[in-house]
């Protein structure tokens, strides 16, 4: 259960950080994590040996809900940057595990959190992705913990990340990742989509049993 959470957050943390308007100098992920436009879509996350995920996403500034199916059943991921919280839900069992964004990033292997990641991009033309006119960019990113990301991203005119693909290098391991949106719809997101149901039971999250050393 926990491993699917870690893997999905790891990929999302790397790919979602690119959803922001143009800049002239490298910018911190902490300030530019989420798109400023409400939308709903189908999403996919492809990461080779680390697993692939497909499902639905509802997004509002500072808040996001992703739902998908795994071998262990249906799951939902609530990403609440506005309150520094990341929560995995198992709706069929009414279970949940919650932690902070910083802790979730450390679980994913990004020791010290994602706030140290800096990104540069260079315009590389225009392209239509899933019916949306997009600007295409070459992207290079580094973190203060030694991780690197090199690839491309495709952005809509209103700052929605339609596609990102590239290679993540961290601690000597190289992983090819790709994420994208399909059937994008600009909507007014229902605030209840981002709220943890009151009848769910919280599960303890013991980092030591997962073999994870948390930063101090």
N, C-alpha and C positions, 0 to 999 in steps of 0.2 A: 504493500500500500504506500509506504513512505517513499519508495524508490521512484514510483511514477510521479509523485509530487516533486521530488528533487529534480528529476530529468526535465519535466515540463517547465518548471520555474527557471532552470538554467538556460534553456533555449529561449524562453520568453524574455528573460532579462537581457540577453545578448541582442535579440532581434528587435524588441520593442523600443530600445533606447534610441533608435534612429528616427522615430516619428516626431520630427520637429521642422520648423521653417529653416530657411538658409541662414548661415552664419559665416563670418569672415575669419574667425579664429577657433581653435579647439574649444569645445564646450563640455561642461560636466553633465553626465547622465542624470544626476540628481535633480537638475533644473529642467530637463528636457525629456522626461520619461514617457509622457503620454500625449496623444493627439488632443487638440483643443476642440474637436468636433464630435458630436454625438453620432454614433452609427451602430448598425447591426450587420452581421455578415456571417458567412461560413468561413472557417479558417483551416489551414493545414500547417503542420510543423513536421519537417522531415530532418532526421538526424542520423541516418544510417544505423549503426550498431546500437545507438542509444534509444532507438524506438521512434515510431512515427505516430502523430496524433492528428485527428480530423474531427471537427465539431463546429459548434456555433459560438459566436462572440457578441456581446453587447458592451458598448463602451460609452463612457461619459468622462469628461475631464477629471482625472484623479481616481477614477473607478472603472473596474472592468470585471466582467464575468465570462468565463469560458467553460463550455460544457462539452464532454467527449466520452466515448466508450472505451473501456479497456478490457483485458481478459478477466479482471476481477469485478467488472460491472460498470455502471454509469457513474461518472464523477463530474464535479464542478469545481472550478478554481476561481475564488474571489480575490482580486488584486485591488487593495484599497491604499493607494499612495497617499490619499488625503488624511488617513489616520495611521499610516505606517503599519499596515497589517496585510498578511497574506494567509488565506484560509482555503484548505481543501475540504470539499464536502463529498460524502458518500450518501446520496439521497435515498437509495434503496434500504440502507440500514439506519439512516438518520444519525450518522456520525460526522464529526468534523475534527480537524487538526488545524490549529492556528499558530502563527508566529509573526514576528515583525519582518519587514522587507529586508532589513540588514541581516537578520538571522537566516532567512530563507536563502539569501545570496551566499552566505557562508556555507550553508548546507550544500549548495550547488557546486562548491569548490572555489567560489570567488571570495577567498578569505579577505576580511576587512570590508565586505559589502561592495555594492556596485557604484557607490558615489565617487570612486576613484577613476572610473572609466572616462576617457576623453576621446572624442571622435572628430575626424576631419572628413570632408567630402569634396569631390570635384565633379562638376557638371559633365555628363557624358552623353547628352542627347535627350531625345524624347521618344516615348513608346506608349502604346495603349495596352494596359493590363486589365484583363477581365472587363473590357468595355469602358475603362476609366482612362482618360488622357493623363499621362504621368511624365514627370521629369525623372530622368535616369541619372544616377550618381555612382561614381567609384568611391568606396568608403574604406577608411583605415582607422582603426581604434586601438588604443592601448590603455592598460590599467596600471595603477601604482603598485600592483602586486605581480606585474610581469606578464599578464595575459595580453594577447593580440587578437584582433579580428580584421580580416581583409576580405572585401567582397563588393557587392553592388546592392543598391536599393532603388526602389521606384516609388515616388511620392505623388499624390494627387495635388491639385491646385490649392486645396484647403488643408493640406498637411496631414493626410492619412497615409500611413504606410501600406501600400498595396502588395509589395513583395520585397523580400530581402534574401540574399543568398551569398554564401561565402564560406570561409574557413576560420574556425576558432582554434587558436593555439594556446594551451595553458598547461604548465608543469610538464612540458615535453610531450603532451598528447595533442594530436591534431584531429579535429572533428569538422566534417562538412555539414553545414546547416542551411536550411531554406524554410522560409515561412511566407505565407501569402493569404490574401482574402479573395473570396468569390461571392458573387451576388451582393455586393455592397449596397446598403440602403442607409441614407441619412435620416435619422429619426429623432424623436424626443425620448430618451431612455427612461424607462420606468424606474424610479428610485428604489423600489422594493427588490429589484433584481440583484442589488448589491448588498442586501441585508441578510445576515445569518439567521435562519429560522429559530425561533425560541424553543422548539421542541426537539432540537438536535442535541445529542450527547457529545461532549468534548472528550477526546482521547488524549492521554498524556503523551508528550513529545520528549523522549529522553535522548538527547543528542549523544551521550556517551555510549549508549547501546547501539547507536548507528555508526559508531566509530568516527564521530565528528568532533573535532576540537574547536570550540567556539573562541573567537577573538575576545580579548578583554577590553 
